[in-house]
Amino acid sequence: MKFFTYNETIDEQLKIILRRVRKLMNGEVAAQLQSAGLKYKKLFGVSLVHLRQLSQEYQPDNELAERLWHREIRETMILATMIADRENLSKDKLMEWGSGISNLELAEQLAFNLLGKRSGSAGIIEQWMLHPQFYVRYAALMSLGWQFRFVGNELAPLVRGSLGVLEALASDGNLSKAVVHSLKMAGRFSEELRPEVRALAQKWNKSDQKHLQAAGDEISLELEMGGR
């Protein structure tokens, strides 16, 4: 656990949040999450809906988010992604947080709540796509997709320049869901990328690998539905 200098206001907020989390504990859900293999130092089984509601009681605050993240508790880490002032959270801090992404749930939450909505993130997403840690790569790919929905076309050059990388990453069946998400969102929200995304999907349709065939079908369907 990372240690922080004392801040009366932030430390009191942290204590209140921890008390609220404990009151919302769901032992059955916690047991299910543990059985599913989710790796956290501790978890209380609080629903994402309740965590979202709790986060809305706080203004964006990176100092509080930092403390929450480094508690290494499932609920506090997810809350950190919701409470962080994403536009002012530095690249260095995000890189530090990246080493703590230890499971699929946390990768998806960080992508949806934070990195997928943070402008100016092309550099870190590109780095994370090639990160040695699987869940960091997964978070990068999910973030890449959400960027097109929440930020705009800012990452179109990154996608165009990384189609070969995305194709290589998709060869890993465990990563293909995240690659498909990134390409579906890119093709749906970026008219300029749509032809290239469609061409890659059609290529995968002819692959002898079933997970790539399924990926191609899913992307093609998304583009067809999105074009209506």
Buried (B, 14 or more C-beta within 10 A) or exposed (E): EEEEEEEEEBBEBBEEBBEBBEEBEBEEBBEEBBEEEBEBEEBBBBEEEBBEEBBEEBEBBBBBBBBBBBBBBBBBBBBBBBBBBBEEBEEEBBBBBBEBBBBBBBBBBBBBBBBBBBEEBBEBBBBBBEBEBBBBBBBBBBBBBBBBBBBEBBBBEBBBEBBEBBBEBBEBEEBBBBBBBBBBBBBBBBEEBBEBBBEBBEEBBEBEEEBBBBBBBBBBEBBEEEEE
